[in-house]
Amino acid sequence: MKNLYLIAYLDLKESIRAKWFLVYSLVFGGLIALFFIAGVTESQVMGFSGLSRLLLMYIQITIVILPIFILITTVRSISGDRDNHILEYMLSFPISLKQYYWGKIIGRFITVYLPVIFAMIIAVVYGFIKGASIPWNIFFLYTGLLFSLSSAFLGIAFFISSFVKSSEVALGISFFVWIFLLAFIDIALISLMMQQRVNEELIIFIAMINPMELFRVAAISLFDPELTVMGPVAFYILDLMSQSVFVLLSIGYPLLLGLFFAFLGFKIFEKKDLV
Amino acid sequence: MIKVSNLTKKFAQHVSLDNVSCEFNKNESIALMGANGAGKTTLIRSILGYYHPDSGKVSIDGFCPVKERVKVLQNISFVPQLPPPIKLNIQELMQYVCMSTDIDKELIEYYSNEMKLDIKANLYKSFFKLSGGMKQKLLIAISLAKKSSIIIYDEPTANLDPKARDDFYRLLKQNEDEKVLLFVTHRLEEVQGLVNRQIYMDMGKVVADERV
């Protein structure tokens, strides 16, 4: 176990010193600061005001940028080390592949999750000082959603990293995965729905297995428990399960998806030539 | 100690090692030579357990380096031809080495001093920011501190000045007993005084194996 913690600890230290981590932290911290400066907490749109509105805006932006940030900063962790012969030297020491791979994942998870959650904590503390009421239910839901979304994309990133030969290809695949999950599925599914060629339930099922879609829906479910903004789609979802089961699913499913891809990545890493 | 039996390794259509068999035993210092693409590095990496062979096998003290890498690598020191751009600082790299291999930090410092590398003054410097010579000296110091029974050097003196080379040879002489020393080199004259066996490879095969 000590080697697992050692790898995680050293990866964390190395990442924190990296320039990408500074940019990454500034983006999320800056978003919160920008919202406060812009007076988002004082505005009222669609009934949301104060910190709730700020957190809602934060989560809407996070859903777009967090996956791509995680993918591009993580996808090169193993393929990059393989590319520049770091893996060749580091793995000449008696460390098992399991310890190396999972240690890297733990270290990288802490690195990508901390700034995101820290930005939310800053918002809550600042709001508290300004005397705003703290929407704890939203805060905890978002903490859980961000945790599971980070896991999903970290798992996918390590999966990609385990089989690509060069970091350029890894980056290309990351962009494709991100844009595919973010937009193409939406566009493709909407056009299928409009053509009425496929059963609607199947289309909604396909949309819901996309962790980004699930995150989107779960993020608004606390403000709008009936999911009225989603129109008829809400009927299918809430007919199938209660709102609380849906929230649990939206946290549990991406988490399991991330673990699944991370495990698949490990199997490939174990079976392939290391350098 | 190291037994390579009928080892074949292919990369797509290219055969990098073609049915290679050889043994390396205690108290042998071997110069592994050959033109670029002869298969030297592939052989070294197979011994280190980085490659899954297409056929044949490698065994080190009876263990397979792929399946039992932790046991095998406990006894192998390796210095690559070009020091990799590791972003850890020296203190962190030493922590990695010491914790994973159970070696004394003082021993690394001792061999670093012997190689004329002031490790304490550079402790918080990133490894990749050191000069080529300093990186090589540190990797050599780590390889000696590990007290392994098998030491593999891939062109170890490429970045060293003549004085540092002398220090390196002196330290190796002091540490060669009961060990297998394997040098991958293009310049036999540099390790001639150290080796007692020369192996030539070409097109993925061992074409000559001479004891000197």
Interface residues (C-beta under 8 A of the other chain):
Chain A: K2 N3 L6 L10 K13 E14 R17 A18 N84 H85 I86 E88 Y89 M90 L91 S92 F93 P94 I95 S96 L97 K271 K272 D273 L274 V275
Chain B: R45 L48 G49 Y50 Y51 H52 R69 V70 K71 V72 L73 Q74 I76 S77 F78 P80 L82 P83 P84 P85 I86 K87 L88 E92 Q95 Y96 V97 M99 S100 T101 L139
